[in-house]
Amino acid sequence: MIDTIYMEDAVVDHPRSRDILRRYPRAQIIKCASYTEVFNRKAQNFRLQKKKPALILAEKHSGHVLPTPAQYGIGAEHNYYFSHMLNCLYDCRYCFLQGMFQSAHYVLFVNYENFIDELARLAKQHDDETVHFFSGYDCDSLALDPLTGFIDQFLPFFEEHSNCLLELRTKSTQVRSLLDRDPIANCVIAFSFTPETIGKALEHKVPSIEKRLQAMLALQQAGWLIGLRFDPLIYIDEYQQAYASLFKELFSRLDCSRIHSVSLGSFRLPRDYFRKLQKLYPDERLLASPLTDEDKQIGYPASIRNNMLDFAAEHIQQYIEPDRFFPCHEMI
C-alpha cells in the first residue's frame, strides 16, 4: 500500500519510525528536514496523489491538543481535539481536508509521547471535571490503525483517567485492536454515516453500511460504547426517504442502550475550502446543489438546512433519549 516514505531527519531513529520501516522494506525512503517541504509545497496535484499517497513520518512540535470549535461537542463543557495524523484513507467528495491541505499524502506524527504529555496536562487541569477529547478531526481515527498503532498507544492513558472521554471518529471497520482488549467506559467509537445512495456517489473507498454495522455490532457485543454521527447531512431530492431508511436500519439493529451519543449537522465548508473543492471536482453535482454563502461559510440555505435538520431530529428522537442527542443548527 505504501510505496514511498518521506521522513524528517529528526525522526529517523524514533522507535515508531524504525518499526514502520521494518514493515515496508521495499518502500523508497526519502529524507527531509521538515514534513512541510513535501506536504505544503505549492502546485501539487491532489487528485493524482490521492491515487497513491505517500507516507510522511514527522514530529509535531506544538499544538498537540487544541480546543474544539464552539459548537463541537457531545455534552461536556471542556472539549479538545488532537490529530496524530493528517489526511484520510478515504475519498469523500465533501471532506474539508481536501480544501485545507495542499497534499493528499498521509502525515504521521510519530512522537505520540508528546501528545500524551499534553493530554495529561489537560486532564490534571480539569481534574474534578469531565473533559472530552476528539480524535478523527484531521484524519480517520481507525482506518490506518494497523499501520499507526494508535489505539494500543493511547488507550492506556484513558484507562487511567476516568474524567477524560475519548471519541474515536471513523468510517472504518478496523476495530480488531479494540476487540482484542477489554472495553473501557470512557471511550466512544463514533461511526459516520450517510444513506447508501449518497455514500456510493460521494464516499469513495468507504466500507459499506452493512460492513460498518457489523463492526459496530461486534463492538457493542464486546462491551464498547458506540456513537452515531450524521454529519454532514447531504441534500438530495429524496433525502427524507433516504435518511428515514438509514435511521431505521441502524437503530433497529443496534442496541440503543449502548449508543452513547448521536450528533448531526448539515453540509458546510469554509468559503476558501469550498472554492478549492470546486476546482478539484468541477463536475461534482454536490458542489452545484443549492448553496449559500453566510459569514464566509458555504452551506445550504437556511430553509433547506433547517428542514433537513428538523426532519432528522424528529426521526432520531424516536430511537434515542434527548440527553444523548446533539444536533448542530449552525454553519460552524
N, C-alpha and C positions, 0 to 999 in steps of 0.2 A: 504493500500500500504506500509506503514511503520510499521514494527513490533518491531524494535529496534532503540532506540535513544541514542547515546552517547552524553554527554555534558560536556564541560570543567567546572571546578568549578567556573571559573571567570564569566561565562555567565548564571549561574543558575537563577539569579534574573533579568536578562535583560528582558525588556518587550516583545521583539520579541520571546525569548525563552519561556516565560510563555504562550504566545499566541499559539505557535506551540504545546506545551504540552497539552493545553486545547483541541486542535483538534485531538489529538491522545491519548485519555485517557487509551487505552488498551496497548499501546506500553510499552515494557520493557525499563526502564531508567537505564543507566549505566554511572556513573560519572568518569571523568578522569582529570588529571592535565593539559594535553595538547592533542590536537587532533592528534598530530604526534605519540603519543603512540599507537594509533589504526591505523591511516592512513599509516604511514611509516614503520610499522612492517614488518620484513623480512619474506619470505617464505609464503606469503598469496596466496590463490587460487583465482585469479582474476575472472576466469570463473565461479566458484561456487558462489562467492559474487555477480556477475552480475545478477544471477537469482533472488536474493532477497537482494538488497543493504540496508544497514542500513543508517540512517541519523546521521551526526555528527554536533552538534552545537558548534561553536568555535568563537574565537575572533582573528582577523588579526591584528598583532602588527606593521607591517611595509610593505612597498611595496604595498600600496593600489592601486596606479595608476602608471603604468610603461610605458616607451617609447616602441612603437611597433618596430618590426624588420624593417630594412631599406626599404625593398620593399613592406611593408604592408601599404596600404592606398588607398583612393579614391579621391585624388586631393588636399588635404591640405598639407602644409609644416610641420605642427606640429601634430603629431599623438601619441595617448596614448591608452592603454587598461587597463581594470580593471576587476577583477573576484570576484563577490560576492559569487560564488560557485566554487567548484572543482568537476568535473565529470559530466556525462550526463545521462539522462534518456534512450537515445537510444543506440544502439549496432552496430555501423558501423565498419566493419572489418578493414577499412583503418585509423581509428581515431588515431591520435598521442597520445591522452590521455592514451590509453591502454599501450603504450610504456613508457610513462613518469611517471605514478603513480604506486605505489605498490598495491593499493587498488581500488576496484570498488565502495566503499561506497561514498555517497554524503556528501561533507563538505559544510555547510552553515555558512558563517561568518556573524554573526548577528549584528555586530557593523557598520551598514550602515552609521551612522553619521560620522565616521572617514573617510570613502570613500568620502563622500560628502564634508568634510572639505578639502580633498586633491584636489578634482575636483575644488573647489572654489579657492584654492591657484593657480592652474594652469590657471584657467580662468582669474584671475587677472594678472598673469604673462604675458599672451598673450592677454591683454585687447583690443588692437587695431588690432588683427589678428584673422583669423579663425583657430580654433583648433578642431580636431576630436577625439572623444573618442569611443572606441570599446568595447562593451560587447559581450560576447559569445566566447571568446578565449579559456577559460578553462572549459566552460560549454555551454549549450544551454540557450540563454537569456530568453526564454519564456516558455519552456516545463514544468517547475515546478513553474511558477509564482503564481498559486493558493495557493501553499504552502509558497512561499517566500515573496509574496507581493512586489516584486522588482519594478514593474512598478509604483505602487502608491507612493513608497518612493523616487524614483529617478527622475521621470518625472518633478516634480515641480522645481527642480534645473535647468533643461534645459529650462523650460518655462521662467525662469528669466535671462538666459544667452544666448542671441541670437547669440553671436560669437562662441558658442560651439555647435557642432553637435554630436548627439549620434547615433551610429549604433547598432541596436539590431539584432544579427545574430541568425538565428533559422531554424529548420526544423519542428517546431511545428505549431499546429493550435490553440494554446491557446492565442487567441487575444481578448478575452472578455474585459479584463482590459483596452485595448486600445480603443475598440469600445464604452466603457462606458464613455469616456472622449473626450473633444474636441481635434482635432489634433493640433500638433504644427509643424511649418515649419522646425525645426532643429532636427528632429528625423526621421531616416530611418529604416524601418523594412526590413531586408535583408534575403531573403529565399535562402537556398542552395538546389541545385537540381543535380541529375544525371538521365540519362534515366531510364525508368521503368525496363528494363531487368537487368540493373546493380543494381538499387535500391533493387529489390527483392532478389538479390543474396548477397548483401553486407550491406544493410542498414536495419537491423532488428529493428522492433518496430517503424520505422519512418512512419508517415501518408502518404497515397498515394499522388501521384502528383495531382490528382483531388481534394482531400481534402485540400491540401495546396493552390491550385489555388483558391478554393472557399474562403479561408481565406484571400488571397491577394485581391481578387475582393471586398470583404466586406470592407477591409481596404481602398482600393482606393475609393470606393463609399463614405466612411465616410470622405475622405479628407486627409488620411495619405499618405506619400511618401513611396514607397517600392523600394527594390533593389533586384537584382538577382545575385547569387554567384554560378558560375560553377567551383568549386574548392573543391576537385581535379577532373580534367578530368581523367577518368579511361579508359585505353586501352582495347578494345576487337576487334576481327577481323572485326566486323560490326560497328565500332564506328561511322563512317561517317553517315550511315543511322540512327543510334540510336540518335545521337546528333542533326542531322538536324530535325528529327521528334520532339524531345523535344523543340528545339528553336521555331519551327513553332507553336506548341501547346501553348506555354507560351506567345509568343509575339503577336500572333493573337487574343488572348482572353483578354490580359491585355491592359490597357490604357497606351500606350508607353509614352505619355506626362507626366504621373505621375510616371514614373520609374526614380528614382534619379540617379542610377548608376548600371553598370554591370561589374563584375570582373570575371576573370578566371585564373586558374593556374593548372599545371599538378601534378599528384601524386608524392609526395616526402616526405621522413621522415629522421630524423637523424639516422645514422647507428645504434646506440645503441637501439633506439626505435624500429627500424625495426627488429633487431635480437630478441627482446623480443616478438614482434608480431608473428614472425616465431615459437617461442616456444609455444605460446598460440594457434596458428592455423596451425599446421604442414601440414594439408591437404588443406589449402586455396589456390585456384588457383591464386588469385590476387598476392600473395606473391611469386609465382613461375613464374610469367609473365616476359617478357624481361626487366630486370632491370640492372642498372649500379651503381657504387659507384664513386661519384665525391665529393671530399673535405668533406668526412665523411657524405655525404648525399646520400641516396638511392633513385633512381628515374628511369624514363625511359631514355634510351639512347637519345642523342641529336636529332638524326634523327627522332625518334618516337615522342619525346616531341614537337619538332618544327612543325612537320607535323600536329599534333593534335591541337596545339595552333593556327597555321595559318588557319586551316580549321574552327575552332570555331570562330576565329576573323572575317573571311570573312562572315560567316553566320550572326553573331550577328550584324555586322555593316550594314546589310540590314534593320535592325529594329531600331537601336539606333544611335544617333549622336556620333561622335568621342570623344567629350569632356565629355561624360558620360560613356566611356568605358575604363576599367583599366585592361589590360592584364599583367600578370607576366610571363616572359620567363625564369626567373632564378630559380634554385633549392635553395630556401632560407630555 
